[in-house]
Amino acid sequence: MKRIKYSVLAVLSLAMTLFSCSDTMDWEIDPAFDRCFSATSLSVAAGTTDAIVSFDAGMMKSKGAEAFQIEVTSEAFASDEEWDNSENVLRFETETSPYTITGLIGDTEYYLRIRAISSHKTASRWVHYATDTKMTFKTDAEQIMYDVADADRGENSITVRWDATKEVTHLTVSDGTEEEGVEPMKIMLDDAAKAAGCYTVTGLNPSTAYTIAIYYNDAKRGSVSASTAAVMPAADFKYTLDPAATVIDQVLINDLSEQAKAVAGDPNNYSVTIALNAGQKVTFMGTGEDGTPSNIKIPTGMSVTFFGLAGGDKPTMKFIKNIDVTGSHAYIKFQNVNIVDGGAGYFLNQSSACNVEEFTFDDCSLTGFSTTFFRVQNAASAKIFNKLNLINSVFTNISAGYSFIHMDTDGKGGSIINNIFIDGCTFNGVVKAGKCFIYSEKATMSGDITIKNSTFYNWVGNSQYIIDFNAADFGCRSISFENCLFGLQGDNTTSKTVRANVVPTYTDCYKTTDFFKKITDVNELHYSSDELFVDPANGNFSFKPNTTDLPIGDPRWRTE
């Protein structure tokens, strides 16, 4: 062991002697081997069309680097030479880290490489981005499409619009009925459509919901959901308002009633469709004997549809007073119209006896009605509504004095709404500081409460129930919620949900973190309303990119 030790020392001594014989080395350094140092840490935080690249710039600069080249591509290359020779590579240069690269396409996988460069050293070797599981990073989903305006919805067409500064190639159109494995309809966009940021999809079916997505090659850059307009409903008598008309009054209603009776030949069962022109604005009121505004009465036996024609913005009906449906009616319907409170306070505040088979709102918006939307009073005369339908409609800032749907009957006279059906609606600021969403004062409904595919925001405050029959001994046949989204609650009271003699069911329903009522079968999204929705304060409940793609809530807000 000692001999080995001494031998090593001898070798070291000899080496020191040899080096001491010369002040300089007798060979030159090859500049090709005097490289910049490569990055040893590299991370990427992707957005929709950009990404932040972070790396150890300080270390590399201390070793002689002056700048850094970053290259990005969506193609999978086998070698660095392929990167060098490709035109499909985005190239950037920076002197600092982190650095934001731009011009990317949303919802796309990208490869990235980086190297250090210097004016007096050879560039470092390329370092390729990689994680433990993959060699790429992916940008977030985009939304370059704009919401579909009423004026862009025809009976057989939908016009879609998008940011014309973005590169696009084609659209896909789906009504959700395609068989498994069948691709949606594909429409290639020409240069004119790309430049305009606009295309009209034709050949569609009336009253049908469609999802239209836009792509750049394989990358989806956005999507919108919208329904085509309805065809003017059939009736014994169809009437289109004069475009210059500004009032729907009792005189007009009575005149149309008489004409429809003559056509139908049955004074107890006849129908009228009253068409309003696109963009038309009318007040809705009768006139009392003293000349003051009064409720408009729908004559007994008359069924009526107030229908907004396609081709522009929805027509608007301003309610100065309430609608009165005294008597018997097979149906009362409002379709494709805006309805606003012009001082009525109530949309309906029924006190006189009536029997209405179906009362429907389809593709409407209702705004205001500060007292309540739909009230059945507790007068002794029977007021029977067999079915109330709210379909594909938006209800905004309604009800403070009573519940949104309010059966204030206390069992008197058999007054009741037997079935309530809600599908594809948005409720924004409804009973946020009032009473319940649905209230029945100790009166049992013979049918069901069905609520599906609907979005709720800023609703049910003041420590109220969602649905309340005033006592657990009363209720209905069933209460069901399906594919609903419960957003911001009007208060933080958690104890009251439903008081009825049946247990409600919740299927595929979700809530935001600012909906405080505790419902076991409702899933939490782990986002507040402000984090989930694009602009809830201004009525835009589209989901922000990369929050959720679940098919929940009002379909008009889904981006699939």
C-alpha positions as CSV (number, residue, x, y, z in Angstrom):
1,M,0.0,0.0,0.0
2,K,2.9,2.4,0.8
3,R,4.5,1.7,-2.6
4,I,1.3,2.7,-4.4
5,K,1.1,5.9,-2.4
6,Y,4.7,6.8,-3.1
7,S,4.2,6.0,-6.8
8,V,1.2,8.4,-7.1
9,L,3.1,11.2,-5.5
10,A,6.0,10.6,-7.9
11,V,3.8,10.9,-10.9
12,L,2.2,14.1,-9.6
13,S,5.7,15.5,-8.9
14,L,6.8,14.6,-12.4
15,A,3.8,16.3,-13.9
16,M,4.4,19.5,-12.0
17,T,8.0,19.5,-13.2
18,L,6.9,19.1,-16.8
19,F,4.4,22.0,-16.6
20,S,6.9,24.3,-15.0
21,C,9.3,23.9,-17.9
22,S,7.1,26.2,-20.1
23,D,5.1,29.4,-19.5
24,T,2.5,28.6,-22.2
25,M,0.9,25.6,-23.7
26,D,2.3,24.5,-27.1
27,W,-1.2,24.0,-28.7
28,E,-4.1,26.4,-29.6
29,I,-7.8,26.2,-28.5
30,D,-10.2,25.4,-31.3
31,P,-12.9,28.2,-31.3
32,A,-15.5,25.7,-32.3
33,F,-15.3,24.2,-28.8
34,D,-15.5,27.6,-27.0
35,R,-19.3,27.4,-26.8
36,C,-21.9,29.3,-24.8
37,F,-23.5,27.3,-22.0
38,S,-26.9,25.6,-22.7
39,A,-30.0,26.2,-20.6
40,T,-30.2,23.8,-17.7
41,S,-33.7,24.9,-16.6
42,L,-36.6,25.6,-19.0
43,S,-40.3,26.0,-18.3
44,V,-43.4,27.2,-20.3
45,A,-46.6,28.7,-19.0
46,A,-49.1,28.7,-22.0
47,G,-52.0,31.1,-22.6
48,T,-54.3,31.1,-25.6
49,T,-52.1,32.7,-28.3
50,D,-48.9,33.3,-26.2
51,A,-46.7,31.5,-23.8
52,I,-44.2,32.7,-21.1
53,V,-40.8,31.0,-21.4
54,S,-38.5,31.0,-18.4
55,F,-34.9,29.8,-18.3
56,D,-31.6,30.4,-16.4
57,A,-30.5,33.4,-18.4
58,G,-28.3,34.8,-15.6
59,M,-26.1,31.7,-15.4
60,M,-25.7,31.6,-19.2
61,K,-24.8,35.3,-19.4
62,S,-22.2,34.8,-16.7
63,K,-20.6,32.3,-19.0
64,G,-20.5,34.6,-22.0
65,A,-24.0,34.5,-23.6
66,E,-25.3,37.7,-25.0
67,A,-28.8,36.7,-26.2
68,F,-31.1,33.8,-26.5
69,Q,-32.9,32.3,-29.5
70,I,-36.3,30.6,-29.0
71,E,-38.0,28.6,-31.7
72,V,-41.5,27.1,-31.7
73,T,-43.4,24.8,-34.1
74,S,-46.5,22.6,-34.1
75,E,-44.7,20.1,-36.3
76,A,-42.8,17.1,-35.0
77,F,-39.3,17.2,-36.4
78,A,-36.8,14.3,-36.1
79,S,-33.7,16.5,-36.0
80,D,-32.4,20.0,-35.4
81,E,-31.6,20.2,-39.1
82,E,-35.3,19.9,-39.9
83,W,-36.1,22.8,-37.6
84,D,-33.4,24.9,-39.4
85,N,-34.9,24.2,-42.8
86,S,-38.6,24.6,-42.0
87,E,-40.7,27.6,-42.8
88,N,-43.3,26.5,-40.2
89,V,-41.2,27.7,-37.2
90,L,-41.8,30.8,-35.2
91,R,-38.4,32.4,-34.3
92,F,-37.8,34.8,-31.4
93,E,-34.7,36.5,-29.8
94,T,-34.4,37.9,-26.3
95,E,-31.8,39.0,-23.8
96,T,-33.9,38.4,-20.7
97,S,-36.0,35.7,-19.0
98,P,-38.9,35.3,-18.7
99,Y,-39.9,36.0,-22.3
100,T,-43.4,36.0,-23.9
101,I,-43.7,34.4,-27.3
102,T,-46.7,35.4,-29.3
103,G,-48.6,34.5,-32.5
104,L,-49.6,31.0,-31.3
105,I,-52.9,29.2,-32.1
106,G,-55.2,28.2,-29.3
107,D,-55.8,24.6,-28.3
108,T,-52.6,23.4,-30.1
109,E,-49.6,21.3,-29.1
110,Y,-46.2,23.0,-29.6
111,Y,-42.6,22.0,-29.6
112,L,-40.0,24.5,-28.3
113,R,-36.2,24.8,-28.3
114,I,-33.7,27.4,-27.0
115,R,-30.0,28.2,-27.3
116,A,-27.6,30.9,-26.2
117,I,-25.7,33.0,-28.7
118,S,-22.7,35.3,-28.5
119,S,-20.6,37.5,-30.9
120,H,-17.4,35.9,-29.6
121,K,-18.4,32.3,-28.9
122,T,-20.1,29.5,-30.7
123,A,-23.8,29.2,-30.0
124,S,-24.8,26.7,-27.4
125,R,-26.4,23.4,-28.3
126,W,-30.2,23.5,-28.7
127,V,-32.1,22.5,-25.6
128,H,-35.6,21.1,-26.3
129,Y,-38.5,21.6,-23.9
130,A,-39.8,18.5,-22.3
131,T,-41.5,17.3,-19.1
132,D,-41.6,13.9,-17.5
133,T,-44.6,12.9,-19.7
134,K,-44.3,14.7,-23.1
135,M,-42.2,16.9,-25.4
136,T,-44.8,19.6,-26.0
137,F,-46.8,22.3,-24.3
138,K,-50.4,23.1,-25.2
139,T,-52.1,26.5,-25.6
140,D,-55.4,27.2,-24.0
141,A,-58.7,27.0,-25.9
142,E,-59.6,30.3,-27.7
143,Q,-62.9,32.1,-28.2
144,I,-62.7,34.3,-31.3
145,M,-66.4,34.0,-32.1
146,Y,-69.0,36.6,-31.1
147,D,-72.4,35.8,-29.6
148,V,-75.1,35.4,-32.3
149,A,-77.4,38.4,-32.4
150,D,-81.1,38.1,-32.8
151,A,-80.8,39.9,-36.2
152,D,-78.5,37.0,-37.3
153,R,-81.0,34.2,-36.7
154,G,-83.3,33.3,-39.5
155,E,-85.8,30.4,-39.8
156,N,-83.3,28.4,-41.9
157,S,-80.0,30.3,-41.3
158,I,-77.6,31.5,-38.7
159,T,-75.0,34.2,-39.4
160,V,-71.8,33.8,-37.3
161,R,-69.2,36.4,-36.8
162,W,-65.6,36.3,-35.5
163,D,-62.4,38.3,-35.1
164,A,-61.3,38.8,-38.7
165,T,-57.7,39.4,-37.7
166,K,-57.4,35.7,-36.7
167,E,-56.4,33.0,-39.1
168,V,-59.2,30.5,-39.8
169,T,-60.0,27.7,-42.3
170,H,-63.4,26.3,-41.8
171,L,-66.6,25.9,-39.7
172,T,-68.3,22.9,-38.3
173,V,-72.1,22.8,-37.7
174,S,-73.9,20.4,-35.4
175,D,-77.4,20.0,-34.0
176,G,-76.2,17.3,-31.6
177,T,-78.1,14.5,-33.4
178,E,-75.2,13.1,-35.4
179,E,-74.7,9.4,-35.0
180,E,-71.6,8.2,-33.2
181,G,-68.6,8.4,-35.4
182,V,-70.2,10.8,-37.9
183,E,-68.4,14.1,-38.3
184,P,-70.5,17.4,-38.1
185,M,-71.1,19.3,-41.3
186,K,-67.9,21.1,-42.4
187,I,-67.9,24.4,-44.3
188,M,-64.6,25.6,-45.9
189,L,-64.3,29.4,-45.7
190,D,-63.3,31.4,-48.7
191,D,-61.1,34.5,-48.7
192,A,-64.2,36.9,-48.7
193,A,-65.6,35.3,-45.5
194,K,-62.2,35.3,-43.8
195,A,-61.7,39.0,-44.6
196,A,-65.2,39.9,-43.4
197,G,-65.1,37.7,-40.3
198,C,-68.6,36.6,-41.1
199,Y,-70.5,33.7,-42.7
200,T,-74.1,32.7,-43.1
201,V,-74.9,29.1,-42.5
202,T,-77.9,28.1,-44.6
203,G,-80.1,25.1,-45.0
204,L,-80.9,24.7,-41.3
205,N,-84.2,23.7,-39.7
206,P,-86.4,26.2,-37.9
207,S,-86.6,26.3,-34.1
208,T,-83.4,24.1,-33.8
209,A,-80.4,24.6,-31.6
210,Y,-77.0,24.5,-33.3
211,T,-73.4,24.6,-32.2
212,I,-71.1,26.2,-34.7
213,A,-67.3,26.0,-34.2
214,I,-64.5,27.7,-36.1
215,Y,-61.1,26.2,-36.8
216,Y,-57.6,26.9,-38.1
217,N,-56.7,23.6,-39.6
218,D,-57.1,21.1,-36.7
219,A,-57.1,23.8,-34.0
220,K,-60.5,24.9,-32.7
221,R,-60.5,28.7,-32.2
222,G,-64.0,29.1,-30.7
223,S,-67.6,28.1,-30.9
224,V,-71.1,29.5,-30.3
225,S,-74.5,28.0,-29.6
226,A,-77.7,29.5,-31.1
227,S,-81.1,28.5,-32.3
228,T,-82.8,29.3,-35.6
229,A,-85.9,31.3,-35.5
230,A,-89.4,29.7,-35.5
231,V,-91.9,29.7,-38.3
232,M,-94.9,31.9,-37.7
233,P,-97.3,29.6,-35.8
234,A,-100.6,28.5,-37.4
235,A,-103.9,29.8,-36.1
236,D,-107.5,30.4,-37.2
237,F,-106.5,34.0,-37.9
238,K,-103.0,35.4,-38.5
239,Y,-102.3,39.1,-38.3
240,T,-99.1,41.1,-38.7
241,L,-98.9,44.5,-37.1
242,D,-98.4,47.5,-39.2
243,P,-94.7,48.4,-38.9
244,A,-95.7,51.9,-37.8
245,A,-97.9,50.6,-35.0
246,T,-96.7,51.5,-31.5
247,V,-99.6,50.1,-29.3
248,I,-101.3,46.8,-28.8
249,D,-104.5,47.7,-27.0
250,Q,-107.9,46.2,-26.0
251,V,-109.6,47.5,-29.2
252,L,-107.1,45.6,-31.4
253,I,-107.4,42.4,-29.3
254,N,-111.2,42.5,-29.5
255,D,-111.2,43.1,-33.2
256,L,-108.9,40.2,-33.9
257,S,-111.0,38.0,-31.6
258,E,-114.1,38.7,-33.6
259,Q,-112.3,37.9,-36.9
260,A,-110.9,34.7,-35.6
261,K,-114.3,33.6,-34.3
262,A,-115.8,34.0,-37.7
263,V,-113.1,31.8,-39.3
264,A,-113.2,29.1,-36.6
265,G,-116.9,29.0,-36.3
266,D,-116.6,28.2,-32.6
267,P,-116.9,31.2,-30.2
268,N,-115.5,29.1,-27.3
269,N,-112.4,27.8,-29.0
270,Y,-110.5,29.8,-31.6
271,S,-106.9,31.0,-32.1
272,V,-105.0,34.1,-33.2
273,T,-101.3,34.7,-34.0
274,I,-100.3,38.3,-33.7
275,A,-96.9,38.9,-35.5
276,L,-94.7,41.8,-34.5
277,N,-92.1,43.0,-37.0
278,A,-88.4,42.6,-36.2
279,G,-87.2,45.5,-34.1
280,Q,-90.7,46.9,-33.6
281,K,-91.4,48.5,-30.2
282,V,-95.0,48.6,-28.9
283,T,-96.7,49.3,-25.6
284,F,-99.2,46.8,-24.2
285,M,-102.1,48.2,-22.3
286,G,-105.8,48.7,-22.2
287,T,-107.7,51.9,-21.4
288,G,-110.2,52.2,-18.6
289,E,-113.4,54.1,-18.7
290,D,-111.7,57.1,-17.1
291,G,-109.0,57.1,-19.7
292,T,-106.3,55.7,-17.5
293,P,-104.2,52.6,-18.4
294,S,-105.8,49.2,-17.6
295,N,-105.0,45.6,-18.0
296,I,-105.5,44.0,-21.4
297,K,-108.0,41.1,-21.2
298,I,-107.7,38.2,-23.5
299,P,-111.3,37.3,-24.5
300,T,-112.6,34.0,-23.2
301,G,-112.2,31.1,-25.7
302,M,-109.3,32.9,-27.5
303,S,-105.9,31.3,-27.7
304,V,-103.2,33.7,-28.8
305,T,-99.5,33.8,-29.8
306,F,-97.6,37.0,-29.7
307,F,-94.9,36.2,-32.2
308,G,-91.7,38.1,-33.2
309,L,-90.8,37.8,-36.8
310,A,-87.2,37.0,-37.8
311,G,-85.0,39.3,-39.8
312,G,-83.7,41.7,-37.2
313,D,-83.7,42.4,-33.4
314,K,-86.5,40.8,-31.4
315,P,-89.5,43.2,-31.2
316,T,-90.1,44.7,-27.8
317,M,-93.4,44.8,-25.8
318,K,-93.5,47.3,-23.0
319,F,-96.1,46.3,-20.4
320,I,-97.8,49.4,-18.9
321,K,-100.3,47.2,-17.2
322,N,-100.8,43.4,-16.7
323,I,-102.2,40.8,-19.0
324,D,-105.6,39.4,-17.8
325,V,-106.5,35.9,-18.9
326,T,-110.0,35.7,-17.3
327,G,-112.1,32.9,-18.9
328,S,-111.0,29.8,-20.8
329,H,-108.0,29.5,-23.1
330,A,-106.3,26.5,-24.7
331,Y,-103.0,28.4,-24.8
332,I,-101.4,31.8,-24.3
333,K,-98.0,32.1,-25.8
334,F,-95.2,34.7,-26.2
335,Q,-92.5,33.7,-28.7
336,N,-89.3,35.5,-29.9
337,V,-90.2,38.8,-28.2
338,N,-88.6,41.1,-25.6
339,I,-90.9,41.9,-22.7
340,V,-90.1,44.8,-20.4
341,D,-91.8,46.3,-17.4
342,G,-93.1,49.8,-18.3
343,G,-94.7,50.3,-14.9
344,A,-96.9,47.2,-14.6
345,G,-94.9,45.7,-11.7
346,Y,-96.4,42.3,-12.5
347,F,-96.5,40.4,-15.8
348,L,-99.5,38.5,-14.6
349,N,-101.4,39.2,-11.3
350,Q,-104.5,37.1,-11.9
351,S,-107.5,37.6,-9.5
352,S,-110.5,36.6,-11.7
353,A,-111.4,33.0,-12.5
354,C,-109.6,31.4,-15.4
355,N,-108.7,28.1,-16.9
356,V,-105.6,28.1,-19.1
357,E,-104.3,24.8,-20.5
358,E,-100.8,26.1,-21.3
359,F,-99.1,29.4,-20.8
360,T,-95.7,29.5,-22.6
361,F,-92.7,31.8,-23.1
362,D,-90.4,30.5,-25.8
363,D,-87.2,32.3,-27.0
364,C,-88.1,35.4,-25.0
365,S,-86.4,37.9,-22.7
366,L,-88.2,39.4,-19.8
367,T,-86.8,42.3,-17.9
368,G,-88.0,44.2,-14.8
369,F,-91.4,43.4,-13.3
370,S,-90.3,44.7,-9.9
371,T,-93.1,43.0,-7.9
372,T,-93.2,39.6,-9.5
373,F,-93.4,37.8,-12.8
374,F,-96.4,35.4,-12.4
375,R,-98.8,35.6,-9.5
376,V,-102.0,33.7,-8.9
377,Q,-104.0,35.6,-6.2
378,N,-105.9,34.2,-3.2
379,A,-109.3,35.4,-4.2
380,A,-112.0,32.7,-3.9
381,S,-112.6,32.2,-7.6
382,A,-110.7,29.3,-9.2
383,K,-107.7,30.1,-11.3
384,I,-106.3,27.0,-13.0
385,F,-103.2,26.9,-15.1
386,N,-102.5,23.4,-16.1
387,K,-99.0,24.0,-17.4
388,L,-96.6,27.0,-17.3
389,N,-93.7,26.6,-19.8
390,L,-90.5,28.7,-19.7
391,I,-88.3,27.6,-22.7
392,N,-85.1,29.0,-24.1
393,S,-85.6,32.4,-22.4
394,V,-83.8,34.9,-20.3
395,F,-85.3,36.5,-17.2
396,T,-83.5,39.5,-15.7
397,N,-84.0,41.6,-12.5
398,I,-87.5,40.3,-11.6
399,S,-89.4,40.2,-8.3
400,A,-88.9,41.8,-4.9
401,G,-92.3,41.8,-3.4
402,Y,-93.4,38.2,-4.2
403,S,-91.8,35.0,-5.3
404,F,-90.9,34.7,-9.0
405,I,-93.7,32.2,-9.6
406,H,-96.2,32.9,-6.8
407,M,-99.3,30.9,-6.0
408,D,-100.8,32.9,-3.2
409,T,-103.9,30.8,-2.9
410,D,-104.0,29.3,0.6
411,G,-106.1,26.5,-1.0
412,K,-108.9,28.8,-1.8
413,G,-111.1,28.1,-4.8
414,G,-108.7,25.4,-6.2
415,S,-106.4,28.1,-7.6
416,I,-103.1,26.5,-8.8
417,I,-100.5,26.0,-11.5
418,N,-100.5,22.2,-11.8
419,N,-97.2,21.8,-13.8
420,I,-94.2,24.0,-14.2
421,F,-91.7,23.1,-17.0
422,I,-88.4,25.1,-17.4
423,D,-85.9,24.2,-20.1
424,G,-82.9,26.2,-21.4
425,C,-83.4,29.4,-19.5
426,T,-81.2,31.9,-17.7
427,F,-82.4,33.6,-14.5
428,N,-80.3,36.7,-13.7
429,G,-81.1,38.8,-10.6
430,V,-84.4,36.9,-10.0
431,V,-85.8,37.2,-6.4
432,K,-82.2,38.2,-5.4
433,A,-83.8,40.1,-2.5
434,G,-87.3,38.9,-2.6
435,K,-89.0,35.6,-1.7
436,C,-88.7,32.1,-3.3
437,F,-88.2,31.1,-6.8
438,I,-91.4,29.1,-6.7
439,Y,-94.0,29.5,-3.9
440,S,-97.3,27.8,-3.3
441,E,-99.2,28.8,-0.1
442,K,-100.3,25.4,1.2
443,A,-101.7,24.3,-2.1
444,T,-100.7,21.0,-3.8
445,M,-100.0,20.8,-7.5
446,S,-101.3,17.7,-9.3
447,G,-98.3,17.5,-11.6
448,D,-94.6,18.1,-11.7
449,I,-91.9,20.8,-11.3
450,T,-89.3,20.1,-14.0
451,I,-86.2,22.4,-14.3
452,K,-83.5,21.5,-16.7
453,N,-80.6,23.0,-18.7
454,S,-80.8,26.3,-16.9
455,T,-78.4,28.9,-15.4
456,F,-79.1,30.8,-12.2
457,Y,-77.2,33.8,-11.0
458,N,-77.7,36.4,-8.2
459,W,-80.9,34.8,-7.1
460,V,-82.9,33.6,-4.1
461,G,-81.7,36.0,-1.4
462,N,-83.3,37.2,1.9
463,S,-82.9,33.7,3.5
464,Q,-85.6,32.1,1.3
465,Y,-86.3,28.6,0.0
466,I,-85.8,27.8,-3.7
467,I,-89.2,26.1,-3.7
468,D,-91.6,26.4,-0.8
469,F,-95.1,25.0,-0.3
470,N,-95.3,26.8,3.0
471,A,-95.5,23.5,4.9
472,A,-94.0,20.1,4.3
473,D,-97.5,18.6,4.0
474,F,-98.0,20.1,0.6
475,G,-96.2,19.7,-2.7
476,C,-96.5,18.1,-6.1
477,R,-96.0,14.8,-7.9
478,S,-92.2,15.3,-8.4
479,I,-89.5,18.0,-8.3
480,S,-86.5,17.5,-10.6
481,F,-83.4,19.5,-11.5
482,E,-81.2,18.3,-14.4
483,N,-78.1,19.8,-16.0
484,C,-78.6,23.0,-14.0
485,L,-75.9,25.5,-12.9
486,F,-76.4,27.4,-9.7
487,G,-74.4,30.6,-9.5
488,L,-74.1,33.5,-7.1
489,Q,-76.7,33.4,-4.3
490,G,-78.4,36.6,-3.1
491,D,-77.2,35.9,0.5
492,N,-75.0,33.4,2.3
493,T,-77.8,31.5,4.1
494,T,-77.3,27.8,3.6
495,S,-80.2,26.1,5.4
496,K,-83.2,26.5,3.1
497,T,-83.6,24.6,-0.2
498,V,-86.9,23.0,-0.8
499,R,-89.9,22.6,1.5
500,A,-92.4,20.1,0.1
501,N,-93.9,16.7,0.6
502,V,-91.6,15.2,-2.1
503,V,-87.8,14.9,-2.1
504,P,-86.3,16.8,-5.1
505,T,-83.8,15.0,-7.4
506,Y,-80.7,16.7,-8.8
507,T,-79.1,15.1,-11.9
508,D,-75.8,16.4,-13.3
509,C,-76.2,19.7,-11.5
510,Y,-73.3,22.0,-10.5
511,K,-72.8,25.1,-8.3
512,T,-70.2,27.8,-8.1
513,T,-68.4,28.5,-4.8
514,D,-70.6,31.6,-4.2
515,F,-73.8,29.5,-4.1
516,F,-74.1,28.7,-0.4
517,K,-77.0,26.4,-0.1
518,K,-75.9,22.9,0.8
519,I,-77.4,20.3,-1.6
520,T,-75.8,16.9,-1.3
521,D,-76.4,15.9,-4.9
522,V,-75.1,19.1,-6.5
523,N,-71.4,19.1,-7.5
524,E,-69.1,22.0,-6.9
525,L,-67.1,23.5,-9.8
526,H,-64.5,25.1,-7.5
527,Y,-64.9,28.5,-9.3
528,S,-66.7,31.5,-8.1
529,S,-69.2,33.1,-10.6
530,D,-66.7,35.8,-11.5
531,E,-64.1,33.1,-12.1
532,L,-66.4,30.9,-14.2
533,F,-68.5,33.3,-16.3
534,V,-67.1,35.8,-18.9
535,D,-69.0,38.9,-17.6
536,P,-71.9,37.9,-15.3
537,A,-72.5,41.5,-14.1
538,N,-73.5,42.4,-17.6
539,G,-75.4,39.2,-18.4
540,N,-72.8,37.2,-20.2
541,F,-72.7,33.7,-18.7
542,S,-70.4,32.1,-21.3
543,F,-67.7,30.0,-19.6
544,K,-64.2,31.4,-19.5
545,P,-61.7,29.3,-21.5
546,N,-60.2,26.4,-19.6
547,T,-62.8,26.4,-16.8
548,T,-65.2,23.7,-17.7
549,D,-66.6,22.0,-20.8
550,L,-69.4,20.2,-19.0
551,P,-72.8,20.4,-20.8
552,I,-74.5,22.2,-17.9
553,G,-76.7,25.3,-17.6
554,D,-78.4,27.2,-20.4
555,P,-77.1,25.9,-23.7
556,R,-76.8,29.4,-25.2
557,W,-73.7,30.0,-23.0
558,R,-71.9,26.7,-23.7
559,T,-68.8,26.6,-25.8
560,E,-68.3,23.0,-26.9
